[in-house]
Amino acid sequence: DTGVSQNPRHKITKRGQNVTFRCDPISEHNRLYWYRQTLGQGPEFLTYFQNEAQLEKSRLLSDRFSAERPKGSFSTLEIQRTEQGDSAMYLCASSLDGWGVSENIQYFGAGTRLSVL
Amino acid sequence: GESVGLHLPTLSVQEGDNSIINCAYSNSASDYFIWYKQESGKGPQFIIDIRSNMDKRQGQRVTVLLNKTVKHLSLQIAATQPGDSAVYFCAENRPGGGADGLTFGKGTHLIIQP
């Protein structure tokens, strides 16, 4: 078990460019979550997947943001036409949910730090 | 608005002492609470969790206490070590609100003094 892996670790882009981040969850986990964290704040929920289905989106997820998990394994988060306000740490977490699972602990990756210039 | 909050942004303790980090929540319907530790440049690391049908849970050197009457959560760390220096977040899972996304507080920065 290698834990939750996120790539890249850092991304610097110019305003208006598109960026894409990748998350590889813990292999047997069926749930995958995206959060955003700004300096000095706790993570804020963006969206989550149950297998390949995207079941919930936060109001923080504007129409410039899109997330996919096509095969129920890795996920991508794309931000189109980036703005300076998008600068943040983007965290991915995964968990195992289902019958017989009494806890839904979310395990986080190290995050992708985005800087929009 | 934010429903999970911390009483102190920074807590400084002597190495070897016990630390108590507090958290208040506002949603009485929340049924699951987690404490995470986040070191600089890393993602949040799970420490311990507790469900609303319990009022205390112990782990290795850590204890979480839940007081539903006053909607208060605390994390106790015994015999604090230098490696405990980090930001600690409490988080809640609200049934029917934000799916299973956790709601985090702002965090308490624990500083260990030698």
Interface residues (C-beta under 8 A of the other chain):
Chain A: V4 Q6 R31 Y33 Y35 G40 Q41 G42 P43 E44 F45 L46 T47 Y48 L55 E56 S58 L91 A93 S95 D97 E103 N104 I105 Q106 Y107 F108 G109 A110 G111
Chain B: V4 Y32 I34 Y36 G41 K42 G43 P44 Q45 F46 D49 F89 A91 N93 G98 A99 D100 G101 L102 T103 F104 G105 K106 G107
